[in-house]
Amino acid sequence: MKVLQFTIPVPLDKSIIVQKDVLPYFYPHLHRHQEIQLTWIQQGEGTLVADNNMHPFRPSEIYWLGANQPHIFKSEASYFQPKSRKKIVALVIFFNPDGELAGFFNLPEIKVLKNFIQQHQSGFKVPPEHATEISSRMLKITNSSGTEQLLQFVELLKQLSGCPDITPLASGQRAQPVSEHEGIRIGNIYNYIMHHYDKPITLEDAAKQACMTPQAFCRFFKKHTLHTFVSFLNEVRINEACKKLTDGSYDNIATVAYTCGFNSITNFNRVFKSVTQRSPSEYMNSYFQSV
């Protein structure tokens, strides 16, 4: 998907780019770049869209995004309020294994790490039990330079390659490539749904955002996202529900259901199980046990 193709500025004397973001909210548009991206969420919450899959994100989580993988860390709607005092903080490492580092990754001694990178082009979330050691290594990379930074980077890749049970952020069939204009249109639709998921949204409402008839919109959306409008809306709502169920700010499951745009608890339970393969209470129990 050609969505706002970015070129990460690379200093002449560096092949590994370290970036600290402190902003009102994450960059709000779908985009991709040649560099692999490792993002440690230090502050902020929302929904990560990677290819056509959604994942709620929270502080202390770390995500690996593959080269040219379309993605967006979409901050929660409250971050965009005019008087919001919220902010996001993230530490990000970029590197391009086919750029300045290509010769390094072609060394026979680095074959295991190169294979690891090639096997995870769809990205992954660092398992929670390994987040502390990976974040510590990211800090060492941030606080070093030259040869020492490169050595710390190799150690980081070794630690990541040793993580068991890595689940890809995206799996299965990929959507067809689209033009930049179409990509921006899809991004605008995503943005609209993510900002209005808690309200009744009709197919006609979404089609109007894309300046299309409902019939044309259905074909366009399914072709380029592999989702129907309803399935995408349901996934957004369930992702938001997962965050609300586990952040301790709501008294009961029914309240969460209604604040996420569902008009009945029965429908919420049915959709929740179809998306997560668990009931809301099972999801909560599993989450708190792992934490």
N, C-alpha and C positions, 0 to 999 in steps of 0.2 A: 504494500500500500504506500503510495507516494504521498506522505502527509508531512508537509513542512519540513523538507529535508534540511537538517542543520549541519553546519560545519563547525566542529568544536575548535576554537583557537588553540593551536599547539605552539608553545614557546620553542625557539630554535634549539635550546639546550636541554629539552625535556622530551621524553617519549611516554611519560606517565603524567597525566593531568589530575591534580587534586583541587577540588573546588568546595568551598564552604558557603552554603546558601543560608541567608537569614533574610526572609522576605515576608510580606503580608500573607502570601499564599503561593502554592506551587505554580509553575508555568501552566496556564490553563488551556493549552492546545495540544492536540495529537501531533507528535513529531517523531522523527527517527534520525539516526546518525550512524556513521560507519564504526564509531567507537563502541566497544562494550562498556557498559555502565554499571557500577556497583554503588548503590545508594543506601546509606545508613540514615534512617529517619530518626532524628534526635528529638524533634518536637513537631507535632502536627498529626492530623488524621484525615482520612478521606477514602477514596476508592482508586486503586490502580487499575487502569485498563491496559492490558498487554495483548497485542494483536486484537482478538475479539473476546477476550476473557477478562472477568472482573474479580478483583480481590480487595477486601477492606484492608487498609493499612493503619498502623498505630505507631507511637514512639517505640524506639528500641528494636525495630524490625529492620532487616537488611535484605535488599533485593538486587539480584543480578539480572540485567537486561542484555539480550544478545545484540550483536551488530545488526543494524538496520531493522530492528524490531520496533514497529510502531507502538508508542506508549504514551501515557499521560498519568501523572500523579494528580488526581483531581481532588483538591481540598474540599472539605465540607462546605455547604452553602453559607454557613455562618461566617466563614472567613471573608466572604465578599460583601458583607453588610457595610454600609457607609461608615458607621461608627465602630466597626470591629477593631479591637485592640489585639486580636490574636496574631500570631506569626508562626511561620514554619522555620525549622532549623534542620539542615541536612548536610552530611558530609558525603561528597560524591567523588569517586575515582573513575576516570575515563582512560581507556587504552585501546589501541588498534593493533591487533596481532598481525594484520596484513600491511601495516604501515612501517614506521621506523623500527618496530620490534620484529619484523618479518624474519630477518636473519637470525635473531635470537631464538625464535620459536622453531626454526628449521634445524637447530642443533639436535643431534641424536639423543643427547642427555635430557632434552626438554620434551621428548616425544609424549611422555605421559601427560604432561600439562597441556600440550597442544591437543591431544585427543580429548581431554576433559573439556576444553573450550569448544571443540567441534561438536561434542555430544550435548551441549547445553545452549544451543542457539535460540531456543524458545524461552530462555530465562528460567529463574527459579527464586524461591524465597529461602534464605539461609535458615536451616532448622533452628528453632528457638534455643535449644540446648547448646548450640555452637555460636550464638550471636555475640556473647561476651568476648570470646577469644578472637573472633573475626573483627569486631569493632576495635579491640585493643591493637590488633595488627594494623588496621586502617589508620589509627592514630600514630603509630610508629612510622608509617609511610609519610603521613602529613608532616611529622616533625623531623624528617631526615631529608637528605639531598644527595645527588651524585650517586656514587657506587653503593653507598649504604641504602639509599632509597630503592635501588634496583634489587638489592639482596632482600630487603623487607618485602618487596613486591612478589618475589619468587616464593618466599615463605607464606605469603598470603594465598597464593595459588595452590601451594601444597596443602595448606589447611583446608581450603575449600574443596579440593579434590578428594580429601579424606572424609568429607561429610557423607554419612550414609542416608539412604531414603530421601534423596532429593526429588521433589515433585516439580515438573515443569509448570511455568505460569500459563502456557498455552499448549494445547495439544490438538491432534487431529488435523483436519483439512484447513488450509489457509484461504482467506478470502482472495478474490481476484485483484490484481494490481489496479489501481485507479489513478486518474490524473490528479495533479495538485488541487485543481478546482473542486473536483469531486471529494477529495480528501478533506478539504476545508468545510465543504457542505456536511459531510458525515460528522466532522468534529463539532459543528454548530448544533447538529441534532443531539449528539451525546451531551453537549453542554446544557441544552434546553431540558432534556429529560433528567439529568442529574440535579438541576436546580429546582425542578418542579415535581419530583417523584412523590412528594407527600400530598399532592393535590390530584384530583381526577384529571387524567390526561387521556384524550381520545386520539384515535388514529388521525382524525381530521386536524387536530391541534399540531401534531408532529409533522404532518404533510405540509401544513401552512408554513412551518419554519423552514422547510426545504423548498418552498415555492413550487410545490408539485400537487397533482391530484392524488387522492388517497390510493388509487389503483397503481399509478406510476410510482408513488412513494414505496408501496409494499414491495414491488419488484426491485427497485433500486436498493432499498435497505437490505433485503434478503441476499441479493447478489453480492453486495460489497461488505457485509458484516457476518453472513451466515446465520443471522438471527432474524426471527420475525419481530415486528415492533412489540408485540405483547411479551415475547420471551425475553427480550432485552430489558423492557420496563420491569418485568418481574425480577430479573436478576439484580437490577439496580436497587429495587426496593428490599430484596432479601439481604443484599450486602449491607445496606444501611441498617436493617433489622439486626443483623449479626453484631454490628458494632454497638447498637443500643442495648442489646441483651447482655452484653458483657462489660459495659462501662459502668454499671451500677447506678445509673441516673434515673431509671424508670422502675416503678413499683411492681408492675406485672406484665405478663406477655401480651395481654389484650391491649394495654396502653401502647406498647411498642407497635403492635399491628396497625392500630388506627393512625398513629403518627407517621407511619411509613406508607400511607395511601391505601390500605386495605379497608374495605367497608364491612367485613365480617371476619370474626376470628376463625370460623370454619374454613373460609377461603384462604386465609393467611396460613393456617396449619398445613393445608393441602399443598400450596405453592412452596412453602418453606421446605417441606420434605422432598418435593420433586427437584428442588435446586440443590439441597445439601445432603439428601439421602438420610436425613435425621429429623426428628421432631425438634421444635424449639427448646424444649426442656432437655432433650438428649444432647443437643448442641451446647447448651450452657454447662451441663455437667462435664462434658468432655473438655471444654475450654478451660474451666476452672481447675480440673484435675491436672491438666498439662501445665498450667501456670503455677 
